[in-house]
Amino acid sequence: MATLLVAALLAPVLGALAAALVPSGRPRHTGPRRGRRASKAPKEGATEASNDATSVPDAEASTGVARTDPSGEDPEALQRAGATSRSIVRVAALAGAALWTSVALGGPAVHGPAAAGGPVAPAAAGACLVLAAAGRPDRRLAAAAAGLALAVATSALALAPRDEGATLVALSLATAAGLGALAARRPEDGGLGPATAALAGITAVAAGLLRLDASTGGVDLPVSGSLAADAGVLLVGGTVTVAVAAALRPRHALGILLPVALALGVPVATLLGDAGDGVAVVLLVGAATVAGVWALLPRSPRNDPRPLVIALTLAAFGSAAVSASGIPGDAGTLVGLDAGLPAAWLLASAAVVSAVSLVPVAALAAVPGAAALTVVLVADPTPL
């Protein structure tokens, strides 16, 4: 299993390198050098050269030969290079998804500082599938940046349980979001708005980790015990912000942060203690509101499933924050304070499936999670 773990971590890195090495279609010698050579021509031939220059467009128009960019770049060659790079990154992402799925099925795996226990492997596989389904970016270097962002994000998950894991996670998330912003710097690639929101969420996560370190003297991931209200709200609020920003761009490089944020934030939401009920109310009401507004939209806007992905994401975090204090008998003792955790993971999985497929009917995958959450809320009605 350790070999599979290493291969899963390396797959997106190799894909990003291969995508960056695709020939760009730019010529080695550009216009200025040709201009210097032309300046050495005899003066008496200047008139004939100018007449030939004016006749070139007409010749190209009559022969149907495509013009090249004044800088010497071939737009069609650049487009082909971008499509090739995009395909390479997709194949690497699919290979990574298969490897991470094998790691998840084979049980916990450890190799050096990297570990793949708990939600690490499923979340990493989900991130790979999100990038494999993405249609943007389709430019060479931007596609390579997207593959590198996937490598950084999955490495953050695998390195989180080690010492100084909290610092690595914060830095890795910021790096992945920065690479996602680099890949989405053009409006057609998603724009910088969601990436900026993701960076703001990562800043809140870093602030929560600093607050936790100040109160406990150290931070280990996954967090255990109970959280102070301020640190817990910062951590959960930051991961929710990152996940929602990623859900806004599921077909772009930034979408890979959705399963990563869910994997990091959902366990933390179970440790909010007395503050959990209030957080659960806000998140579950927000999820219901987003889903209700989506249902009332006209048919054409309702074909966009991104609001459903956001609603499922909010519901997953809200479910994790629900406590088990009201469950009768021994059930509360058996499940502890994370009674809503199974429902949260089911809803989180449905959110990732919906983000990958981007088909509204895919939200039906949330039915088991909604049923599990209903059981918890009926048994413990205090959050609502």
Secondary structure, 3 states (H helix, E strand, C coil): CHHHHHHHHHHHHHHHHHHHCCCCCCCCCCHHHHHHHHHCCCHHHHHHHHHHHHHHHHHHHHHCCCCCCCCCCCHHHHHHHHHHHHHHHHHHHHHHHHHHHHHHHHCCCEECCEECCCCHHHHHHHHHHHHHHCCCCCCHHHHHHHHHHHHHHHHHHHHCCCCCHHHHHHHHHHHHHHHHHHHCCCHHHCCCHHHHHHHHHHHHHHHHHHHHHHHHCCCCCCCCCCCCHHHHHHHHHHHHHHHHHHHCCCCCHHHHHHHHHHHHHHHHHCCCHHHHHHHHHHHHHHHHHHHHHHHHCCHHHHCCCHHHHHHHHHHHHHHHHCCCCCCCCCHHHHHCCCCCHHHHHHHHHHHHHHHHHCCHHHHHHHHHHHHHHHHHHHHCCCCC
